[in-house]
Amino acid sequence: MEKIRVGCCGFPVRKKVYYEKFDCIEIQKTFYSIPEIKTAIKWKLEAPENFIFTLKAPQHITHPASSPTYRRCKKDYGKRENYGFFKNTPEIKRAYQDFREFALELGVKYILFQTPSSFRPDERNITNLIDFFIERQKDPFTFILELRGWKKIYVEKLTMRIKFIHCVDPFTLSGVTEDTIYWRLHGKNGYNYKYTDNDLYRLMEMAENKKGFIFFNNTYMWEDALRFKEVYEKK
């Protein structure tokens, strides 16, 4: 990828309208429950040529069953105590296999794994995480990690063991993998935040000479992403 691509986390408007304005999107739906393969086929046929889908990995892999996000889950892979934190369990392996098949059908290259704040950088979690990605290093994906609450020193150590893009909100943290960025903007003061013109110009400055993705994930994601795309393309 030789440029910055701008989009939203999920479809904030009808797909047809979205495709007219943006050339990429991060799909959130796969986090809650992996859709059927026929959905991937449908999305691929609907999207314009060279449109890029990125996918958020299922919560069964990253989040324990106690997470409130499971209220929207429609898939059961077995023992709930075996969900989350990249554990080496049959449940997580089945969830990843279903997700892998969906991603391959859709032609996805970039996959985001977002960890909960309860996933701390202790020895067991780090070992599970490294083992999980080493086992899947031959898969045709670029893995992205959004490790919420982790200090940069722990993320930097991970880069010595596994290959990934470090996902951050650039207004709160700088990433440790700078060759390709994957930024998710959650709102400077929370999800209901609307980015100002100064914010967007600042974002443009931070993105200078970089390549990768910038996804807006706030209440005003549609409006803010359009405004930023206009500013960025003018530059």
N, C-alpha and C positions, 0 to 999 in steps of 0.2 A: 504494500500500500504506500502510495507516494504523496498522499494529501490527507487533510483533515476531513472527515465525514461527520455531518451533524444530523441529529435525529432525536427521537423521544423514546422513553421507556414505556412501551405499550402504545397502542393506537388511541390517541386522544380524540380522533375524528374518524369519519368513515374511511375505510381503506383506500377507496378510489381517490378521495381528496388528498389523503396523506401521500400517496404515490406521486401525485402531481408536484409535490413540494420537496420531498426528501428522497434520498437514495439509500437509506439504511434505517433500521429500527432494532431495538432490543426487545425481544419477546419476553414478557413477564409470565404469561400463562403457563409455561412449562415448569415454573417453580412450584406452583400449587399442585398441578396434576399434569402428567404428560398426555397430550391429546392423542387421538388415534392417528394412524399413519395416513389415512385418507385426508386428514386436515392438512398435513404437510404437503401432500400432492396438490390440494386445492390452493394453498397459499403460493406455492411455486408457480402454478399456472396463472394466478391473478397478478403477480408482481411483475413490474417492468424488467426488461433485460438488464443484467448487471446490478440489480437491486441486492443489497446485502442484509441478510437476517443474522442477528446474533441472538443467542439463547441464554436464558438464565437457568442454570442447572436445578434439578428438583430438590426440594427441601428434604426429601428422604435421605439425601447424601450429606447435607450440611447442617441441618437443624434437628435437635432431639424432638421427640414426639410431644414434649410438654410445651412446645412453642405454640402461641396462639394462631400462627399462620396455618396450622393444620385444620382449622375450622373450614377452610375452603378446599381441603384435600378430598379428592374423589377416588383415590387409589390406595389399596392396601397391599403391602408386600410381606406381611407376616408379623412377627413379634415387634411391637412398637418400641420396646426397649433397645432394639438393635438399630434403630434409625439414628442418623446424624453423626456429626463429628468425624466423617470419613472413615468410620470403623470398618474393619475387614469382616463384614457379615454377609450372609446370603441375601438379606433384604436389600442392602445397599448395592450389591452386585446386580441384582435383578432390576432395581430402579435405574442403575446406570445403563444396563443393556437396553432397556426400553427407550431410554432417552437417546442413547447412541443411534439406535435405528431411526428414530424420528429425525435427529439432526442430519444423518446421512441422506435420508430421503429428501429433506429440504435443501440439501446442499450447503449446509452451514459449516463455516470454518472456525468462527470465534465463539467460545463458550465461557460464560461468567459463572463463577462459584462465589456466592456471597455468604460469608459466615456470620452467625449471630454474635452479639457482644459477649455471650457466655462462653464462646469458644476462645479460651485463653491460650497464650503461647507456652503451655507447659510441655514437659517432655513427652507425655503420652500423646497429646494432640498433634504435636509437631511430627512425631514418628508416624502416626496414622496418616497424616496429610501427605508426607513425603512418600510413604509406601503406596498410597492410593495413586498418585500421579506417576510414579516410576512404573507401576504395573500397566499404565495406559499411555506410556510415552510414544508408542508406535501408532496410536490413533491419529487420524488426519485432522486434528484440531489444534488450534492455538488456544491454550487455557489462560483464563484471566482470573485473578484472585482479588476479591475485595475483603480484606481481613480487618473487620471493624474492631477498632480499639487496640490494634497492635502497633507498638513502637517500630520505627523504621529499622532499628538495629536487628530486630527479629526477622523482618521481611528481607533485609539484606542477606542474612545468613541463609535464608531459604533459597535465594538465587544461586547459591553455591551448590545446591543439591538438585534442584529441579528448574525447568524452564517454564516461565510464565510471564504474563504482563501484569504489573501491579496496578490495580484499579483504585483510584482515589477521587474525592471531590477536591479539585485544586484550590478551592477557597479555604479548605481546612487542613490539607496535607499535601506535601509534594511526594510524587511517586519515586520509587527506587529504580524502575526500569524506564529509561528516558528515550530509548530508540523508537518505541511505539507507545502511544498513550491510549488509555481507555478511561475517560473521565465521566463520572456520573454526578450530575449537579442536583443535589437534594434540597436546595433552598438554603440560603445563608442563615436564616433564623427559623428554619423548619419548612415543612412541605408547602405551606400556604404563602411562602415568600415569592414576590415578583421581582425579578432581577431588574435593576436600574440600567440606564444607558451607560453609566460609569462602570457598573459591574461588567457589562458585556464588552466594553472597550478594554477593561483590565483582563478579561478572559482571553481576548484576542491577543493581547501582548504576551500572556503566558503561553499561548499556543504557537507563537511564532517559531518557525523552523522545525515544527514537530509534524508527525504524521500519526494517524490513528482515528479514534472515535471520540466525539463529545456528545453525550446523551443527557437531555434534560429530564429530570424526574421530580417535578413539582406541580402544584396545582395549575400553574400557568405555562406548562411545558410547551404547548402548541405555540402560543404567542411568543414566548421567550426564545424558543428554538428558531422560529421564523425570523425574529429580529436579529438574533446573533448571526444566522446564516447570511442575511442581507449585509450586515456589517463586514463579516469575514470575506465574503465574495467581492465586495467593493474594494477591499484592501488588495 
